[in-house]
Amino acid sequence: MKLVALAGLPGTGKSTLARALAAALGAPLLDKDRVRAALFAPAEIEYSREQDDLVLACIHQAVEFHARRARVPAVVLDGRTYSRAEQVRELRALAVRLGAPLALIECTAAPASVRERLERDARQGAHPAANRSFELHEALRARAEPIAGRRLLLATDAQPLQELVVAALAFVEAC
C-alpha cells in the first residue's frame, strides 16, 4: 500500500486533486475536514490544534488499519497543510512505521486564483471547513516552512485537472 498525501494551503486545490486521485487509484480518501464533521457536532467544531491533532490521530489509525489489511493499493490523505516541518516529519514517520512508500504532493496556486477559489467555495458552501478564507491562507502562508525532502510540486492553476492527475499518478507510481 502507498500513502499519498496532499499538502498545501487552503484554496490551492488539494481537495479537488485528492478526490480525483483517490478515484483514479481506487483508493480510500481520508479528508480531515469530513472526518472532523463526522466526529463533532457543528457547534463543537473549533479548528483548534487539539481538535486537529485528534482528527489526524483518527486518520492515522485508519491508515494503519488499511496497511494491515493490504486490500487497497493506496490511501489518499487530504486536509493537513503540512506547512510546518513537524507535520511533515510526523507524516514521514507514519510511512516509515508502516513500511509504506510516501507520495507527498504539494499543491500551490497564485494568490488571485486562491482568493477566487475560496470566495467561490464560501458563496456556494462547497467546502465543509467553515474557517477557510483568503485571510487564513495568507496567515498560514506567512508562517509556512518549506517542505523538505522528496515531493511533487504542482501549480494547480497552471494546468487542467486531468493533466495534474496524470502527473500525480506518475509520481505515485514512481514512489
N, C-alpha and C positions, 0 to 999 in steps of 0.2 A: 504494500500500500504506500502511496505517495501522499505527502502532506503539501497541499497547495494553499498558500496564504497570500491574501491581497493586502497590501499596505498602501497608505496614502491618506491625505487629509480629507475632511468632508467635502463632497462635491467633485472629487477627482475621478469618479467613475468606478470605484471599487465594486459597489453592489451590482451595477449593470454587468460588468465583466465577470464577476463571481457567478452570477446566475447563468450566464452564457457558458462559462467554463464547466460548471457543475453539470449542466445539461449535456454538453459535448463529451464529457468524461464518464457520464453515467454515475456520478459521484454525489454523495450527500453534501448539502450546503449547510454549514453551521454559521448562522448570522447572529452576531452579538445583539443587535437591536431586536430581532424577533425572539431570541431566547429571553432577553430581558422582559419583553412584553408578555411572554408566557409565564415567567416566574413571579411577576409583580403586577398588582392591580394598577390601573392608570394613575391613581392618586399616590401610589408608593414609588413611582419611578422618579429618580432624583439625579441620575447621571453622575453620581459620586464615584470616587476612586474605590471605595469599599464595595459599592454595587458592581462596578466594572470588574473588580477582581473576583467577586463571587460568580458572576456570569461567565467569565473566562475560565474559572476553575471547573464549572459545569461543562463548558465546551471541551476543555482538555480531557475530562473524564469520558466524554462521548468519543473523542478521537481515540483514546486508549481502548475503548470498547471495540471500535471498528478495527483497530490494529490487531487486537487479539483474535477477532473473528476472521479476518482476512477474506472478506467476501466482496469488498469493493476495491476498485483499482486505485482510488484516491479519496481524500476528504478535502473539501474546499472550505477555508475559513475566511469569513468576511466580517468586518466591523471594527477591529482594532486598527488604529492608525500606524502602529509600530514606529511612531515618531520619536520614541525615547529608546536609547541604547539598551536599557534594562528590559524593555518589552521584546526587543529582537533577541537578546540573549536568552530570555525565557522560552521564546518560540524555538530557537535553535536547540536548546537543551531538551525540549519536548521531542523534537525529531530524533535527536541522538538517543534518548532514552528508549524510544520506540523502534529504533533501527530503521526509521523511515526516511527516504530521501525527501528533502525540503525544496520546494519550488516557491521562492519568495518573489512576488511580482509587485513592484511599486508603481502605482498609478499617479500621474501628475496631469495638470491641465493649467492653462493660462488663467490668471485671475478673472478676466472678463468671462470666460467660459464657466468657471466655478460659480461666480456670482449668478449668472443666468440660470444654471442648473439648480442651485439652492433656492433661488427665488421661485422658479417654476415648481419645484417639488413642494415648497411651502404653500403656494397657491392651490395646488392640486391635492394636497395631503398625501403625496405619493411615497412618503418615507415614514417608517414607524418611529424614528427618533425625532422628538419634538424640539430638541435643542439645536438642531442643525441650522446654521446661519453663516453668512459670509463673515460676520464678526468673529464667530467661533473659529472658522477656518483661519482667519488672519491671526488670531491669538495663538492657535496651535502652531501655525507656521513660524511665528516669532520665537517659539521655544523648541522647535523641532531640531533633532540631531540627525545628521546624515546616517543612512543605513550602511553599515559596514558589511563587507563580505559579498558573496555571490547573490545576485538578484537580477531580475529583468526589469528595466525601467521603461514604462510605456507612457507616452503622452496621449492620453485618451481623447483629446480634442484634435489630434493631428491625422487620424485615420478612421475609417468606418469601423464599426464594432466587429464585423466579420474578419477584417484584417487583423485587428487586435487579438481576436480569439485564435486565429491561425498562428500568430507569433507566440502567444502564450502557450498554446498546445505544443509547439515545437520546443519551447523551453522546458515545459513539464516533461516531455518525452526524454530530453537530454539529461535530466536530473537523475 
